Amino acid sequence: MDDEATTLPGGEQYDLAKVGAHWQQELERGQRYFKSWIDRCTKIEKIYLQQADQANAAKRRFPMLWANISVLQPAVYARVPQPVVERRFKDSQPVARMASELVERNLAFTADDADLDSLMRAVRDDFLLCARGTVWLRYEADFEPLDIGVEPSNAPAPDMQGDDGSPTAEQITDERVCMDYVHWSDFLHSPARRWKDVTWVARRVPMTDEEFDKRFPEGRASLAANGAGSNHGTNQTERAQNEGKTYVWEIWCKSENYTVWIAEGSPVALEVSEPPLKLTRFFPCPRPAFGTLSTSSLIPVPDYVYYQQQCDEIDMLTKRVNKLTDQLRLKIFYPSGDGSVSPAIEKAMRPENDTVMVPIPEWAAFTDKGGSNAIVTLPIDEVQKVIVACIEVRKQLVEDVYQITGISDIVRGDTQASETATAQRIKSQWGSIRIRDRQAELARFARDIVNLAGEIICDQFQPETLMLVSGIQLPTAAQKQQVQMQMQQQQMAQQQAAMRAQQMGQPAPPPQPPQLPPEMQKLMEQPTIDEVVQLLRNDSVRGFRIDIETDSTIEPDEDAEKQRRMEFVQMVGGFMQQAGAIAQQTPMLVPVMVETLLFAARGFRAGRQLENTLEQVGAQLSQSATAPRPPPEPTPEEMINLKTAQVKAGAEEKKAQLSVAQAQIEHQTTVERARGDMAAQALQQFQQQPPAYQ
């Protein structure tokens, strides 16, 4: 029992035998559900490829189906879709804008690496031929051991130990999103009326022995015991393709929240595990590209069914025309054995390839005039009339098919030279109106594929992979913090230098902002990769949506693209011309005009690449407009008057200083004179006074 049971990380335990028996029944139920559609698609594919069976090998067919598919192929899908990642709210959000740019570039690389164009073309062919096309997405990563170079303090877990018991750690060296095309006969889902009611999807994967043993190391014994897993095919081509391969079903069950791997025909499951991807809609495949559907089921109806009877009649008329054409030979009747025609004439008229000579023994009974005519030819005018009538009927049937399928003469490029360009454009629009739904369905399918790939990228890709693939370098939080600390240290060093100069009585140096290299300065203005990854990992606040550019999957219209660019240039030019005059008169309105320009530019696809530049220039304009303005520069006359006034003021100041100095000198002279007079008076009084001893 333990060998046939598996336990999921969530604690659920499943018996592989019971799970295998259950899913074999489900797969058989799904195959019965789609059996009539699969049989019908198999016949249609043989008609498309002109692979007639032995009974109808000699039957000549008019390649109506191939012709219609060839016309519709480039009309509904012509080039690889261009992913566009946009913010939900188009305002100034640096982190969201950088996150959308990273995801968009990673999606563009993923679409190119996975060859999305060839996948879409295969889905397009299935969509047009069988009315259903499917793609399956996977996440793959390459690991290598990481030598940390230190001994761990605690014993590592058993799954983190190598064969010799030494601790091992792994790092991701490469990661990618894989897109697999699924053939219409290898895809099943639970019977339902709407896609939202589908509870499980499954795809059949052919695996070689090496792939099987690598994916399921212990699964070979189960296959040998049950004798299941191989599918040799129903014809020689399938048997050659399936030789040496094992068919394994990969099942994603939304109701049970697990994935199951089971070999075809085996009653025991190979593996039961949790879903390897946590996707919003659970399934690793988008809603298939469906053709004609009813509201009763998800079994599509191929388009060929609706004009199959007309094609059968066209084939019948083609066969009849071919047979009648073979009758358009010169047939000559002549008498045989009675000497009416000489051997020389008979030898000269012997046929090569296109002439038939028929000898008539009873020539008198054959001719109306009793043998008077020596040679009679069979009239072919009536045969020619029948052939012309058959071709006309077949032509009408072909027109009926074009009416049924919506392929008009304008789609085939059949226009009249006398028509104006406007008339031809109107006819082209109405001629393609029947296929717009098909174009929209394939565009929706491509958008769903890119959405799934974007969700996998946001949830699984490492920050290093995001930057490496996109070519955008963002600072980490640690790097930004380190740069901020360096700037603070520079500011502290300037403050200490100013204090030392003040203590020494020297003038303090002027303060200077911290200097960084231009590349580092530009890098520090960007949000950190940690902030971007945090936004991408959070589903609830991811804040952007993935879309496909308008008309990107069909043949581009160069005139429409030029028109959009010209409209954008005219809008920006006209706005800048009007805003310049207003800004000179009222500088306070510059921030309002900048936000108005950004609001208008974000509505144009052509302006998306210029949005960042417009935001930077707008911020600089707003800052310069709101900053206090320096006084206006004086005119040359004012400069002369100012210089003259300064010279006069200087002369007056020097004259005043000289007057003050003279006054001080006179005052000092007066004081000295007064002191001299006082000293003379004191000496005179002393001389006049008699001595004390008398």
Salt bridges, closest charged atoms under 4 A:
GLU26 OE1 - ARG29 NH2 2.94
ASP39 OD2 - LYS35 NZ 2.89
GLU86 OE1 - LYS90 NZ 3.83
GLU86 OE1 - ARG545 NH2 3.17
GLU86 OE2 - ARG605 NH1 2.90
GLU101 OE2 - ARG105 NE 3.11
GLU104 OE1 - ARG608 NH2 2.63
ASP117 OD2 - ARG121 NE 3.19
ASP125 OD1 - ARG124 NE 3.30
GLU140 OE2 - ARG138 NH1 2.46
GLU140 OE1 - ARG176 NH2 3.27
ASP142 OD1 - ARG176 NH2 3.19
ASP174 OD2 - ARG176 NH1 3.20
ASP180 OD2 - ARG138 NE 2.54
ASP180 OD2 - ARG203 NH1 3.23
ASP186 OD1 - ARG204 NH2 2.84
ASP197 OD2 - ARG194 NE 3.34
ASP209 OD1 - ARG220 NH2 3.47
ASP213 OD1 - ARG220 NH2 3.20
GLU250 OE1 - ARG203 NE 2.96
GLU264 OE2 - ARG204 NH1 2.98
GLU271 OE1 - ARG215 NH1 2.98
ASP303 OD2 - ARG438 NH2 3.30
ASP315 OD2 - ARG61 NH1 3.03
GLU346 OE2 - ARG350 NH2 2.81
GLU382 OE2 - LYS385 NZ 3.99
GLU419 OE2 - LYS427 NZ 3.17
GLU441 OE2 - ARG287 NH1 3.51
GLU441 OE2 - ARG444 NH2 2.38
ASP448 OD2 - ARG444 NH1 2.70
ASP459 OD1 - ARG542 NH2 2.97
ASP539 OD1 - ARG542 NH2 2.39
ASP547 OD2 - ARG545 NH1 3.24
GLU561 OE1 - ARG564 NH2 2.60
GLU561 OE2 - ARG565 NE 3.12
GLU611 OE2 - ARG87 NH2 2.22
GLU611 OE2 - ARG602 NE 3.00
GLU615 OE1 - ARG97 NH1 2.58
GLU615 OE2 - ARG602 NH2 2.74
GLU672 OE2 - ARG675 NH1 3.79
